[in-house]
Amino acid sequence: MGKIIGIDLGTTNSCVAIMEGNSVKVIENSEGARTTPSIIAYMEDGEILVGAPAKRQSVTNPRNTLYAVKRLIGRRFEEKEVQKDIALMPYKIMKAGNGDAWIEVRDQKLAPPQISAEVLRKMKKTAEDYLGEPVTEAVITVPAYFNDSQRQATKDAGRIAGLEVKRIINEPTAAALAFGLDKNEKGDRKIAVYDLGGGTFDISIIEIADVDGEKQFEVLSTNGDTFLGGEDFDQRIIDYIIGEFKKEQGVDLSKDVLALQRLKESAEKAKIELSSSQQTEINLPYITADASGPKHLNLKITRAKLEALVEELIERTIEPCRVAIKDAGVKVGEIDDVILVGGMTRMPKVQEKVKEFFGKDPRRDVNPDEAVAVGAAIQGQVLSGDRKDVLLLDVTPLSLGIETLGGVMTKMINKNTTIPTKHSQVYSTADDNQSAVTIKVFQGEREMAAGNKLLGEFNLEGIPPAPRGTPQIEVSFDIDANGILHVGAKDKATGKENRITIKANSGLSEAEIEKMVKDAEANAEEDHKLRELADARNQGDALVHSTKKALTEYGDKLEAAEKEKIETALKDLEEALKSGSSDKAAIEAKIEAVATASQKMGEKMYADMQAAQGAEAAAAGAAGASAGASAGGASQQQDDVVDADFKEVKKD
């Protein structure tokens, strides 16, 4: 059985890890980096770029370069968060037929899971290149505060990428796994995982306990905001720059898509630099132009200014921390360790705020970019049966219930209930002789159903006529280990039953997922063909260069007909390469023609080389013979020498 890889599918960056024995390996991608930007670019020729190559060309191709797609996954078009994104993103967010938020790029309508699948496919390929074998199974992480639709959509993305998602695991829980197994502290410990990433914020309170030699990770509570992260911090900087530039130059950059993409890149760089320095400079020449000519942007931003711009965003993370502490039934002083996860936690002001709330310095020995992928890899090892000393008890982040008379939300499973879990309750009809009931399933904390997220609905039909309140309808909720909900309704009198796995009225249908899987496979085949074509073209270019060089040196030694044959074959190959032909077989045939035509020249080159080597060898032999004769002569002379007898004359 192949390895189960761990993938942190992030808003801004993604990461993949595997377990090798008891040690973890975060795998470098083809660019040599341990994290991959979650950026996907759709090129004019149909090529799809993922990661650093996509990021590099984003300034010149803003409408077809997609980033922060995770913020749209599993969301309805009407949601206020989506509407906010529409105003900010350079790419086009549209309403799909099922009411979901999709993206239109190069006349294609794409679902967020389909786009995220491109990043997952890159992670899969990264692991396969390292392991040297196919990878088909993965544990993928999601923000703890993701609702059912968002979890289901993430699972769909995995399927489209050709992965069987063995488990969806919460990001803070994964980070706790990485921390808990890396450190050797004994006894029970309560930790807070503060996870502020590129697009989402989570806080989880987790108890790590030693139970009969195994480590038990029990999530006591979780809270968060799935639309708060580094992207929002970047936007505050962008808005500030736009405002300052407008004051100074009278030009509004917010309407210029190319300028916005350059601002986005600079804002992110400035934010990162200000984590380690007190001041940074944003310098963007030729940012735009008007009737008076080109305009240049030059602006200094201090750390204090950045902190003032984002203070309210940092403050927004504190209320979920308070709620999580309260829900966990612990006091702030009982938290033993605070773990920081996500790139935004490198910001000194964020660290200061966390220290102020928890009353202790956060741990600095956890890599905020890699801990989540490491934890996912550990969970993969547990699921494959290779690790027995870890038990993970996660929770559902939001309450689940159904709409009952008067539009009330009747909770069936409360938030922070340990999963997997089941719960059943008996309901009845609201009208006399009612033959069917509609079960509407909601997720959220509001008293009225309309204020919560509708996950899905289904009907139970064929109820025998009876006065209102008489029929007994048992509704059962079952949450699996992925946090995904299955709902059933049963008429106890007739035994009639209807069960569904909650897929929001939106979400992708099975047929759509199958089509996307097939499209992805076709794309992979297409990518393979493009790679083979590129290899053939490169081979052709190299052959043209080497043959021309050889012709310059040996052309005059060939017969006119032979030389002409080579030149004709060369011309054909060059024309095929210049025309941008996508016919690999034709290019290979022309390569073969050049190689065949050049055979005579190759033979002459080889003969010349042999002759040259022979001449060198002969010259070396002659020199050796001469040296030998000289040495022999000396020897002869020495043979003629007679040793002289001598007497020692003693003087008296």
Secondary structure, 3 states (H helix, E strand, C coil): CCCEEEEECCCCEEEEEEEECCEEEECCCCCCCCCEECCEEECCCCCEEECHHHHHCCCCCHHHEECCHHHCCCCECCCHHHHHHHHHCCCEEEECCCCEEEEEECCEEECHHHHHHHHHHHHHHHHHHHHCCCCCEEEEEECCCCCHHHHHHHHHHHHHCCCEEEEEEEHHHHHHHHHHHHCCCCCCEEEEEEEECCCCEEEEEEEEEEECCEEEEEEEEEEEECCCCHHHHHHHHHHHHHHHHHHHHCCCHHHCHHHHHHHHHHHHHHHHHCCCCCEEEEEEEEEEEECCEEEEEEEEEEHHHHHHHHHHHHHCCHHHHHHHHHHHCCCHHHCCEEEEECHHHHCHHHHHHHHHHHCCCCECCCCCCCHHHHHHHHHHHHHCCCCCCEEEEEECCCCEEEEEHHHEEEEEECCCCEECEEEEEEECCCCCCCCEEEEEEEECCCCEHHHCEEEEEEEEECCCCCCCCCCCEEEEEEECCCCCEEEEEEECCCCCEEEEECCCCCCCCHHHHHHHHHHHHHHHHHHHHHHHHHHHHHHHHHHHHHHHHHHHHHHHHCCHHHHHHHHHHHHHHHHHHHCCCCCHHHHHHHHHHHHHHCHHHHHHHHHHHHHHHHHHHHHHHHHHHHHHHHHHHHHHHHHHCCCCCCCCCCCC
